[in-house]
Amino acid sequence: MRKFAIIGLSSFGFYLSKYLSEKRFYVMAIDYDETIIDKIKPFVNKAIIADARDKETLESLNISEFEVVIVSLGGHIDSSILVTLYLKELSVKEIIAKAATEDHGKILDRIGATSVIFPEKDMAYRVARRITSSNILDAIPLSSGLSILEFGPPNEFLGKTIGELNIRQRYGIQIIVIKEVIPENVVIIPTPDHVIKDSDILIGLGEDEDFQKLLNVKL
């Protein structure tokens, strides 16, 4: 069983702790606020009242034994930087740190965070993509200009096969999954002979500019 430690139980840290626990992973939640710890205690394996800004405290919790440690202290920039530095010095394998700003993220990256996340920024992106196009159901940014999009097929796609549409060669978009609603089914890496139906949901990987061309397509 993978072991996760989550430092800082803001809304993000709190719900992440619950979600990972529901998936039956081992979760240790850490926060200095006793009220928050009391709230999360029923959902996680271990809930600790502690100040993670103290390196000796982190050592006493055997933090290096956890495969992944998430630092959810994005609103407290100095604290998140200090905790991330200590985790690196304690040889934690994977450190995921929440950042409040781009500059904050750069610092976290340079001092040893394995990956830096911007939950508010990413969610804003997903919502913006969804509400500005009737076809887009969800969007996950992977890097600058590169995304995974879940979208309904344009009318021009209906009744045609993946091969006939030539989506990858024509638009630079790789269709990686098709969710068939009727009948309910998930097709991973669909073959060229897959016929697209109006009840299908497509999930593609590609550049944002290419998605714009595809979703405004006129074949």
Secondary structure, DSSP 8 states (H G I E B T S, - for coil): --EEEEE--SHHHHHHHHHHHHTT-EEEEEES-HHHHHHHGGGSSEEEE--TT-HHHHHHTTGGG-SEEEE--TT-HHHHHHHHHHHHHTT-SEEEEE-SSHHHHHHHHHHT-SEEE-HHHHHHHHHHHHHT-SSEEEEEEEETTEEEEEE---GGGTT-BHHHHTHHHHH--EEEEEEETTTTEEEES--TT-B--TTEEEEEEEEHHHHHHHHT---
